[in-house]
Amino acid sequence: MKIVALLLLISFSDSYSQTIGLQTFASGFTRPLEITNSNDSRLFVVEQGGLIKILNSDGTTNPNPFLNISSLISNSGEKGLLGLAFHPNYNTNGIFYINYINLNGNTVIAKYTVDSENPNIANASSGSILLTITQPYANHNGGTLKFGPDGYLYIGMGDGGSGGDPENRAQNVNELLGKMLRIDVNSGTPYSIPADNPYLGIAGADEIWAIGLRNPWKFSFDKKLGNLWIADVGQDNVEEINTVAATQSKLNYGWRCYEGETAYNTANCPSQAVMKFPLKTINHSTGACSITGGYVYNGTTYPNFKGLYFFTDYCDPKIGMMTASGTVTYSEAFSGNNFSTFGENNNGELYVASINNGTIFKIIDNSLGLDTNPISQFKIYPNPTKSEVIIQKSSKNYPSEISIFDLSGKLLLQQKMENKIENSIKTNNLSQGYYLITIKNDEGQLSTQRLIIK
C-alpha cells in the first residue's frame, strides 16, 4: 500500500495546476466590481453603475437593491461605485462605507447605515462624506476599502492617473494619491488618525500608511495571519503582488521609481535599498495587463487551497494561486471572462466575478470530485461522518481491505475486511477534514473515494 500512497501523492501533485474550477453561482449583474459580506450568509455585489445588490446563499438575488447611489457618481472607464466595507461591528451598529467617484470626477469615501427596520435595505438618506480626494485624471482611482485586523479602515489610492505618474504623486508624502491610507472611523469628526500612523506629527499627510503605489485596485487581509496583500496594477511591462505583515508601516512600494523591481523613472528617487519590492511579478508577455488581487483561502471546504493567495488578471482569464513564498500555480484559462473582483463569504469560501458577462462564480477544487475506478460500486456511509464509517458490499464483490490517506498521500489507517454485507471502520481518531479512502475488492481491484470527517 506504500505504492498506492505514493501514486496518490503523485496524482495530487501532477493535477495541482488543474484543481481550480469555477461553478456558476449567480448571473444577471451589470459590471460587478466588488463582492463582500457583512459577517452573515449574504453576499453584497457592488455594480459600477451605483447599485449594491444582495446575493443570497442559495444563489438568488434580492429584487430591490441594498443601495442605489447612481445619481451621485460618474460612471465610465475606471470611474463609478468602486468599493464597499462593512464596519467590524456592523451587526450591532449597521454602519458601512463606500468608495465612489463623484460627478466632479473625485474620490469620495462615505459612511452609510442600514435601514432600522429592514436589514436588506440601506438608509439612502444616511450618507455622510468622510473624505474627498481630488483626482487629476480619469484613471488609476484604486477603489478598495478594507478594515484591517487592527479595526482601522484602509483605503487603496491610485497615483491619480495618466501614465507614468507625471507629477510624481506616488512618492510625494504630502499627496494622498498613490498611497495606502489608514484612518480611525470610531473616533473624531469625521474620523481621526491612528496614533501609530507613520506621518503623524511629521512632514507628510497624516492619513498615509504606505507610499509608492500605482493602482492598488484590489487588496485584502489574510483573516488568519493578518497579513496585507496588495495587487498593484503595472505600467508597461509588469503586474505585481506585495505582501507584508499588517503592522509594517511607512513602506515605499517603489512606484514611479520602479515598475516591479525594474527601474522606471528614478529621477530624484530615494535609494533602492529603502524600497519594498514585490513578492511576485507577472510579465505582460504572459498575456497579463491588469492584475486583480483576491484573498488568502481560509475556508474549510477545499483543504488543497488552505493558505494560498488567489489572484487573476483582466486580460488573462486564468486564476492563480500562490504560496507565501511566491510559488504560483495557474488554472486553465476560463475563456470569455474578464475577471474584475474576487469575493469572500463569511465562511472563507471564495468567489470571482466576470465584469463583461455579469456572472458570479464560486471557486471550487475539482480534484475532490474523486470516485476512481467505480467498478466495485461500494457504498460508504455516513459521509461526512464523525466516528464511524460503514463499507457496504457491492452487488458483485466484497471489500477485502481499506486504506485511509490524508491529502498528502500519507497512510493513516489500514484494515482487513470480512466477507459480509457491511464492515464498520472507526474514524474517531482522525481530525476534522478531507481524506481519501481506498477500497480493495476480493478480486484485487481498487477504488478511491473522498471521505469527510466532521
C-alpha positions in Angstrom: 0.0 0.0 0.0 3.0 2.3 0.2 2.9 2.3 -3.6 -0.7 3.3 -3.6 0.1 6.2 -1.2 2.9 7.3 -3.5 0.7 7.1 -6.5 -1.9 9.2 -4.8 0.6 11.8 -3.8 1.9 12.0 -7.3 -1.6 12.2 -8.7 -2.4 15.2 -6.4 0.9 16.9 -7.3 0.5 16.4 -11.0 -3.1 17.6 -11.0 -2.5 20.6 -8.7 -2.5 23.1 -11.6 -5.8 21.7 -12.7 -7.6 21.7 -9.4 -9.2 25.2 -9.7 -12.7 25.1 -11.1 -15.5 27.6 -11.5 -19.1 26.9 -10.6 -21.7 29.4 -11.8 -23.3 30.8 -8.7 -25.4 33.7 -10.0 -25.8 35.8 -13.1 -27.5 38.9 -14.3 -25.3 41.6 -12.7 -24.1 44.7 -14.6 -20.4 45.3 -14.4 -19.8 43.9 -10.9 -16.7 45.4 -9.2 -16.8 44.1 -5.6 -18.2 41.2 -3.6 -18.1 41.2 0.1 -20.1 40.1 3.2 -21.4 41.6 6.4 -20.5 38.5 8.5 -23.6 36.6 7.6 -24.7 34.3 4.8 -25.4 37.1 2.3 -23.0 38.4 -0.3 -23.2 42.1 -1.4 -22.3 42.7 -5.0 -21.2 46.2 -6.0 -22.1 47.3 -9.5 -20.1 50.1 -11.2 -23.2 52.0 -12.1 -24.0 52.7 -8.5 -26.1 49.8 -7.2 -25.3 47.4 -4.3 -27.3 44.1 -4.6 -27.8 41.3 -2.1 -26.9 37.8 -3.3 -28.3 35.1 -1.1 -26.6 31.8 -0.2 -28.9 29.9 -2.5 -27.8 32.0 -5.5 -30.9 34.2 -5.7 -30.6 38.0 -5.9 -33.0 40.2 -4.0 -35.3 42.2 -6.3 -34.6 45.5 -4.7 -31.0 46.9 -4.4 -29.5 47.3 -1.0 -28.3 50.8 -2.0 -28.6 52.9 -5.2 -26.3 56.0 -5.5 -26.4 56.1 -9.3 -27.3 59.8 -9.2 -24.2 60.6 -7.2 -21.5 59.1 -9.4 -19.5 59.4 -12.6 -19.9 56.0 -14.4 -17.4 55.5 -17.2 -14.0 54.0 -17.7 -12.4 53.4 -14.3 -15.0 55.6 -12.6 -18.1 54.6 -10.7 -19.1 52.9 -7.4 -15.8 51.0 -6.6 -15.7 49.8 -3.1 -17.7 48.6 0.0 -16.6 47.7 3.5 -18.8 46.8 6.4 -17.9 48.0 9.9 -16.5 45.1 12.0 -19.5 45.8 14.4 -22.0 46.1 11.6 -24.3 43.5 13.1 -24.8 45.9 16.1 -24.2 49.4 14.6 -25.4 48.9 11.0 -22.6 51.1 9.6 -20.8 50.6 6.3 -18.6 52.6 4.0 -18.4 53.1 0.2 -15.8 54.4 -2.2 -17.1 56.1 -5.4 -16.1 58.7 -8.0 -18.4 61.7 -7.7 -19.9 63.8 -10.5 -16.8 66.0 -10.4 -14.5 63.0 -11.0 -13.1 62.9 -7.5 -12.8 60.1 -5.0 -15.4 60.1 -2.1 -15.3 57.9 1.0 -18.7 58.0 2.6 -20.5 56.4 5.5 -24.0 54.9 5.5 -26.2 52.9 7.8 -28.7 50.1 7.2 -32.4 50.8 7.5 -33.6 50.4 11.1 -36.5 48.2 10.0 -35.2 46.2 7.0 -31.8 44.6 7.1 -31.9 44.2 3.3 -32.2 47.9 2.6 -29.7 50.7 3.4 -30.9 54.1 4.6 -30.1 56.1 1.5 -30.5 59.4 3.3 -27.9 58.5 5.9 -24.9 59.2 3.8 -22.2 61.4 5.1 -18.8 62.1 3.5 -15.7 61.3 5.4 -13.1 62.2 2.8 -12.9 63.7 -0.7 -9.7 63.3 -2.7 -9.2 65.3 -5.9 -8.4 63.2 -9.0 -6.3 64.9 -11.6 -7.1 62.3 -14.3 -9.8 59.8 -15.0 -7.9 56.6 -14.4 -6.0 54.9 -11.5 -8.6 55.5 -8.9 -7.9 52.4 -6.7 -11.2 51.7 -5.1 -10.9 49.0 -2.4 -11.9 49.6 1.2 -11.0 47.1 3.9 -11.0 47.0 7.7 -7.7 45.6 9.0 -7.2 43.3 11.9 -6.5 46.5 14.0 -10.0 47.7 13.4 -8.9 50.7 11.2 -10.2 51.4 7.7 -7.6 51.1 4.9 -8.1 52.9 1.6 -6.2 52.0 -1.5 -5.5 55.0 -3.7 -4.1 55.0 -7.2 -1.5 57.6 -8.4 -4.1 59.9 -9.9 -3.8 58.6 -13.5 -2.4 59.5 -16.8 0.7 57.3 -17.5 4.0 57.2 -15.7 2.8 59.3 -12.7 3.8 62.5 -14.5 3.5 64.7 -11.4 5.3 62.1 -9.1 2.4 61.9 -6.8 3.0 58.3 -5.5 6.4 59.4 -4.0 5.1 62.7 -2.6 4.2 62.2 1.1 2.1 65.4 1.0 -0.3 63.8 -1.5 -2.9 61.1 -0.7 -2.7 59.6 -4.2 -0.5 56.6 -4.9 -0.9 55.5 -1.3 -2.4 53.1 1.2 -4.3 55.2 3.7 -5.4 54.2 7.2 -8.0 56.1 9.3 -9.9 55.6 12.6 -13.6 55.8 11.9 -14.5 55.1 15.5 -13.4 58.5 16.8 -13.1 62.0 15.6 -15.2 64.1 13.2 -15.5 62.7 10.6 -12.5 60.4 11.5 -9.3 60.5 13.5 -5.7 59.4 12.7 -4.4 56.3 14.5 -1.6 57.2 16.9 0.9 55.0 15.1 0.3 56.3 11.6 3.9 56.9 10.3 3.5 60.5 9.2 1.5 61.8 12.1 3.3 64.7 13.7 6.0 64.9 11.0 6.1 66.1 7.4 3.6 64.2 5.3 -0.2 63.6 5.2 -1.4 62.1 8.4 -3.7 59.5 6.7 -0.8 57.8 4.9 0.2 54.3 5.9 2.4 53.4 2.9 3.6 55.2 -0.3 4.7 54.3 -3.8 1.7 52.5 -5.3 0.5 52.9 -8.9 -3.0 51.5 -8.8 -3.8 49.1 -5.9 -7.1 48.1 -7.5 -7.6 45.2 -5.0 -6.1 44.4 -1.7 -7.1 42.2 1.2 -6.1 40.9 4.7 -5.4 37.3 5.4 -8.0 36.7 8.1 -5.9 34.0 9.8 -2.5 35.6 9.8 -3.5 39.2 9.4 -1.0 39.9 6.5 -1.8 42.6 4.0 -1.8 41.5 0.3 -1.7 44.2 -2.4 -2.1 43.6 -6.1 -0.7 46.7 -7.8 -1.6 47.3 -11.5 1.5 47.8 -13.6 2.5 50.3 -16.3 4.0 48.8 -19.4 5.6 45.5 -18.5 4.9 44.1 -15.1 2.0 43.4 -12.7 2.9 42.9 -9.1 1.8 41.3 -5.8 3.0 42.6 -2.5 2.5 41.1 0.9 3.6 42.4 4.4 2.6 42.0 8.0 -0.3 44.3 8.7 1.9 46.0 11.4 4.5 47.2 8.9 4.1 50.9 8.2 5.9 53.7 6.3 6.8 51.3 3.4 7.7 52.5 0.0 6.4 50.2 -2.7 8.6 51.9 -5.3 6.4 53.4 -8.0 7.2 55.6 -10.1 10.8 54.9 -9.4 10.4 51.2 -10.2 7.9 49.1 -12.0 8.2 45.8 -10.2 11.9 45.5 -9.5 12.9 47.3 -12.7 13.9 51.0 -12.8 11.2 53.1 -14.5 12.0 56.7 -13.7 14.5 57.1 -10.8 14.9 60.8 -11.1 15.1 62.3 -7.5 14.1 58.9 -6.1 15.3 57.6 -2.7 17.8 54.7 -2.6 16.7 51.3 -3.9 17.5 49.9 -0.5 14.5 51.6 1.1 12.0 50.2 -1.4 9.7 47.3 -0.6 9.8 45.2 -3.8 7.0 42.7 -4.7 6.9 39.1 -3.7 5.8 38.2 -7.2 5.8 39.9 -10.6 3.9 38.8 -13.7 5.3 40.0 -17.1 2.9 41.3 -19.7 4.5 38.8 -22.2 2.3 36.1 -20.5 -0.9 37.9 -21.6 -1.4 39.8 -18.4 -2.3 43.5 -18.5 -4.2 44.4 -15.2 -3.9 42.3 -12.1 -7.0 41.6 -9.9 -6.0 40.7 -6.4 -8.0 38.3 -4.3 -7.8 36.6 -1.0 -5.9 34.0 1.0 -8.2 31.0 1.3 -9.2 30.3 4.8 -12.3 28.3 4.1 -12.8 24.6 5.1 -14.4 23.1 2.0 -11.2 22.8 0.0 -8.2 21.9 2.1 -5.9 21.9 -1.0 -6.4 25.7 -1.1 -5.6 26.3 2.5 -3.3 29.3 3.0 -3.0 30.0 -0.8 -3.5 33.5 -2.2 -5.8 33.7 -5.2 -5.5 36.3 -8.0 -6.2 36.8 -11.7 -5.9 39.3 -14.5 -8.4 41.3 -16.5 -6.7 40.3 -19.8 -5.7 36.7 -18.9 -8.6 34.7 -17.7 -6.6 32.2 -15.7 -6.8 32.1 -11.9 -3.5 31.9 -10.0 -2.9 30.5 -6.5 0.3 31.5 -4.8 2.1 30.2 -1.7 3.5 32.6 0.9 6.9 32.1 -0.7 5.8 33.2 -4.1 5.3 29.9 -5.9 2.4 30.2 -8.4 0.1 27.6 -9.9 -2.4 28.5 -12.6 -5.7 27.1 -13.6 -6.8 26.6 -17.2 -8.0 29.7 -19.0 -11.7 30.4 -18.4 -12.2 31.9 -21.9 -14.8 34.6 -22.4 -14.4 36.2 -19.0 -12.8 39.4 -17.9 -12.5 39.0 -14.1 -12.9 42.2 -12.1 -13.1 41.1 -8.5 -12.9 38.3 -6.0 -15.2 37.9 -3.1 -15.1 36.0 0.2 -18.2 34.8 2.2 -18.4 34.7 5.9 -17.1 31.1 5.9 -14.0 32.0 3.9 -15.2 30.5 0.6 -14.1 32.4 -2.5 -16.0 33.8 -5.5 -14.9 35.7 -8.6 -16.9 38.0 -10.9 -16.7 38.5 -14.6 -17.4 42.1 -15.5 -18.2 41.5 -19.1 -21.0 38.9 -18.6 -22.1 39.8 -15.1 -21.6 36.3 -13.7 -20.5 35.4 -10.2 -18.6 32.1 -10.0 -17.8 30.0 -6.9 -14.2 28.8 -6.9 -14.0 25.1 -6.3 -11.4 22.3 -6.1 -12.1 19.9 -8.9 -9.7 17.3 -7.6 -12.0 16.5 -4.7 -14.6 15.0 -7.0 -12.9 11.7 -6.8 -14.6 8.4 -7.5 -11.9 6.5 -9.3 -12.4 3.0 -10.8 -16.1 2.8 -9.6 -16.3 -0.8 -10.9 -16.6 -2.0 -7.3 -19.7 0.2 -6.5 -19.1 0.1 -2.8 -21.3 2.3 -0.7 -19.7 4.3 2.0 -21.9 5.9 4.7 -22.3 8.2 6.6 -20.1 10.6 4.6 -19.5 13.1 6.2 -19.0 11.1 9.4 -17.8 11.7 12.9 -16.7 8.5 14.5 -17.5 5.6 12.2 -18.0 4.7 8.5 -19.7 1.7 7.0 -18.5 -0.1 3.9 -21.3 -1.9 2.2 -20.8 -4.8 -0.2 -21.4 -4.2 -3.8 -23.6 -6.4 -6.0 -20.6 -8.4 -7.2 -17.8 -8.1 -4.7 -16.9 -8.0 -1.1 -14.3 -5.5 0.2 -11.1 -7.2 1.3 -9.1 -4.2 2.6 -9.5 -0.5 3.2 -6.9 2.2 3.5 -7.3 5.8 4.5 -4.9 8.5 3.4 -4.6 12.2 4.1 -4.4 14.5 1.1 -0.6 14.4 1.0 -0.8 10.6 0.4 0.2 9.6 3.9 -1.3 6.3 5.0 -3.2 6.8 8.3 -5.3 3.6 8.6 -5.4 0.2 7.0 -7.8 -2.6 7.9 -8.7 -6.0 6.5 -12.4 -6.6 5.8 -14.6 -9.6 6.4 -16.8 -11.2 3.8 -20.0 -9.8 5.0 -22.5 -7.3 3.7 -21.3 -4.4 5.9 -18.0 -3.7 7.6 -17.5 -0.8 10.0 -14.4 1.4 10.4 -13.8 3.6 13.5 -12.7 7.1 12.4 -12.8 8.9 15.8 -9.0 9.1 15.9 -9.0 11.3 12.7 -9.2 15.1 12.9 -11.8 17.0 11.0 -11.1 17.4 7.3 -10.8 15.6 4.0 -9.3 12.2 3.4 -9.1 9.6 0.7 -10.4 6.1 1.3 -9.2 3.3 -1.0 -11.1 0.0 -1.1 -9.6 -3.2 -2.5 -12.2 -5.8 -3.5 -11.9 -9.6 -3.4 -10.6 -9.6 -7.0 -7.8 -7.2 -6.1 -9.3 -4.1 -7.8 -9.0 -0.7 -6.2 -11.4 2.2 -6.0 -10.8 5.6 -4.3 -13.4 8.0 -2.9 -13.4 11.1 -0.8 -14.1 10.8 2.9 -15.1 13.8 5.1 -14.6 13.7 8.8 -16.7 16.4 10.6 
